[in-house]
Amino acid sequence: MFYPFARLQAAVEALAKPRILVVDDERVVVEVLGSLLDDPDREILTADCSARALEHARTGEIAVALVDKNLGADSGLTLARQLKQVQPEIEIILITGYASVESAIEAVQIGAFDYLTKPIADFSALSFKVQSALEKSQLRRAQRLLTERLMDYEVRHRRLIDAAPEAIVLYDSVDGRVVEANEAAVKLYGFSPQELLHARAAELRGGAPEGAPGPVPVLQRHRRKDGSAFTAEVTFTEFQQQGRTLRVQSARDVSEREERRRDLEERLLATQRMDAIGRLAGGVAHDFSNLLAVISAHADYAVGALDAAHPLRPEIEGILRASERGAALTRPLQLFSRRFALDGAVVGMSGEVLRTLSEPFARAGSQPTLDLPACAVPPRGNGERVLLVEDEEPLRLMVRRMLTSNGYEVLDAPDGEQGLRAAEGRPLDLLLTDVTMPHLDGPSLALRLLAIRPSLRILYMSGDCSGDGHRGPPAPLLQKPFTPNDLLGVVRRILDA
């Protein structure tokens, strides 16, 4: 522990030998008293005049001074007062020519510890009086040092409390009356220091109960002098002082933090609501697109099998037109399901957060949908092997029939995991997969297959027209619903590339 220089000096002096000063203008008296008082644990100083005695007093602490009342031209009484002024803890033993009431009164007037009369015959009485004065002086010095240290601790304690950013209020646990408060408490609650000392802690808490002592803070609604309330984070501490229990209430205003927390909670709720709506709209659009793809494919296949004069041809062409119109209606639903992920301002949250929340809808292919030219005669296959993965069974069966009837060898599976098992140990030329599927989606399936078949061609299918990116390998995207000619034309172009 480090002390300032003055305190270090006082500590060193306290450990040194006590000093005793003998002042008399008669050299014989000085020598006799010096020899009588001599001790290895003491330091004896002598002086034959006031000036020399005061010089000793100014150069170091003196515990006891034996001062002759008459010092020739000087006054022993005046010297005694001067020594007391220089060192208040010094004890004076006045030496006088004879014992009298007047001598006793004079000794009391100068604040002397005792007095001795010449000639000094009772050496044991001298020793006893000097030792008693020495102990009293040391006790007074120790008391002074302790008082200074306590005052120093109190000042530092006060500075620490005032420097604390929290509002600290010290109050009696019995009546709740505030006994001390720091500057932060004055600013936070709006009371003057004097007003706080006449207040009760419960008034500052707005009637909220005391929390349990400990480091865990509690949230309370506290009240200022003007009646306004605020949210405070409060901790309580308890200790004993002079036989009574005191409590410390440490509070800080967290109103802004709580407002931000509530705002974030409201935004999260809004995001969740938008997420639910988006998922519903996306799910409806996805299922409807698959349904339209099946209707469109069957109708297109039927139209191709009928000649132009067949009476049912106009009806089937009407089904095709209705399918195309239905496909156009699904696009706004798909875009709506993505809007909250693409525009964070919709719910006041960042686009990154919303894209994370809407991950199932953000996995659609980033590849441009293919611009498919009209094709009168579907290009046929040359026995190429195609792995078809589609979770919608009617659509999967329809696409399988389109491909097998046009010269392709097809393996099909309802999801990515079964697609991996179907492809084990078999040569493949093309993976035709839906983008969005449960468990293992199309892009993830493509990555797994390309790891063992680097030359495999990839073609995605999707009813999503938003164009959001996925984390799969780049590949063309066939937009649902599509016609048999569309499908066969794209497959042929990819395999021939």
Buried (B, 14 or more C-beta within 10 A) or exposed (E): EEEEEEBEEBEEBEEEEBBBBBBBBBEEBBEBBBEBBEBEEBBBBBBBBBEBBBEBBEEEBBBBBBBBBBBEEBBBBEBBBBBBEEBEBBBBBBBBEEEEEEBBEBBEEBEBBBBBBBEBEEEEEBEEBBBBBBBBBBEBBEEEBEEEEEEEEEEEEEEEBBEBEBBBBBBBBEEBEBEBBBBBBBEBBBBEEEBBBEBEBBBBBBEBEBBEEEEEBBEBEBBBBEEEEBBBBBBBBEEEEEEEEBBBBBBBBBEEEBEEEEEEEEBBEBBEEBBEBBBEBBBBBBEBBBBBBBBBBBBBBBBBEBEEEEEEBEEBBEBBEBBEEBBEEBBEBBBBBBBBBBEBEBBEBEBEBBBEBBEBBBBBBBBEBBEBEEBEEBBEBEEBBBBBBBBBEBBBBBBBBBBBBBBBBBBBBBBBBBBBEBBEEEEBBBBBBBBBBEEBBBBBBBEBBBEEBEEBBBBBBBBBBBBBBBEBBEBBBBBBBBBBBBBBBBBBBBBEE
